[in-house]
């Protein structure tokens, strides 16, 4: 099943965080926080102005992004957990 976000929403796959700290300590799964970094899987066509004119998206599929800790809604697509969120929930693009 494919999922295409509508309007100014994006579908994001979380990027897994490191298993170890810089000092070499292994972080157990119970102590890990969900990462606030991800890769965009797909994007909607963009928002519309009151006049009906399309506002283009600033991000595209494949971009690595940072987003807020509580951003988005978790969805499961083909057994994979993804996030769907508005473009405005994205804090920045990782270059």
C-alpha positions in Angstrom: 0.0 0.0 0.0 1.4 3.4 -0.9 0.5 6.6 1.0 0.6 10.0 -0.6 0.2 12.9 1.8 -2.3 15.6 0.9 -1.8 19.4 0.8 1.2 20.6 2.8 1.9 17.3 4.6 5.0 15.1 4.4 5.6 11.4 5.2 8.7 10.8 7.2 10.8 7.8 8.1 12.7 8.2 11.4 16.5 7.8 11.2 17.8 5.5 14.0 20.1 7.1 16.5 23.5 5.8 17.5 23.8 2.8 19.8 26.8 4.2 21.6 27.8 7.6 23.0 31.0 9.3 21.9 32.7 8.0 25.0 31.9 4.4 24.0 29.0 3.7 26.4 26.2 1.5 25.0 22.7 3.1 25.3 20.0 0.5 26.2 16.8 0.5 24.2 14.8 1.5 27.3 16.9 4.7 27.7 16.7 5.8 24.1 14.5 8.7 23.0 12.8 8.6 19.7 15.0 10.4 17.2 13.9 13.9 16.0 15.6 13.3 12.7 14.2 11.7 9.6 14.1 11.2 5.9 11.2 12.4 3.8 9.5 9.5 2.0 6.9 11.5 0.1 5.4 15.0 0.0 2.0 16.5 -0.8 1.4 19.0 -3.6 1.5 22.0 -1.3 -0.9 24.4 0.4 -3.2 26.7 -1.5 -3.7 30.4 -1.1 -7.2 31.8 -0.8 -7.0 32.7 -4.5 -6.4 29.0 -5.3 -2.8 29.5 -6.2 -0.5 26.6 -5.2 2.3 27.3 -2.7 5.2 25.0 -3.6 6.7 22.7 -0.9 10.2 23.7 0.4 11.2 20.0 0.9 11.3 17.0 -1.4 11.5 13.2 -1.0 14.9 12.1 0.1 15.7 15.2 2.2 17.0 14.6 5.7 15.2 16.8 8.2 14.9 17.8 11.9 11.5 18.0 13.5 10.0 18.7 16.9 9.9 16.0 19.6 6.1 15.8 19.6 5.6 16.6 15.9 3.5 14.5 13.5 1.1 11.5 13.8 2.5 8.0 13.8 1.1 5.7 11.0 1.9 2.2 10.0 2.3 1.5 6.3 3.2 -2.0 5.1 4.4 -2.9 8.7 6.8 0.1 8.8 6.2 2.9 11.4 6.2 6.4 9.7 5.2 9.9 10.7 2.9 12.2 8.8 3.3 15.9 9.6 2.7 19.4 8.2 5.6 21.1 6.5 5.5 23.8 9.2 6.5 21.1 11.8 9.8 20.7 10.1 12.6 22.7 11.9 15.2 22.4 9.2 16.9 20.5 6.4 20.2 18.7 7.1 22.7 19.5 4.4 
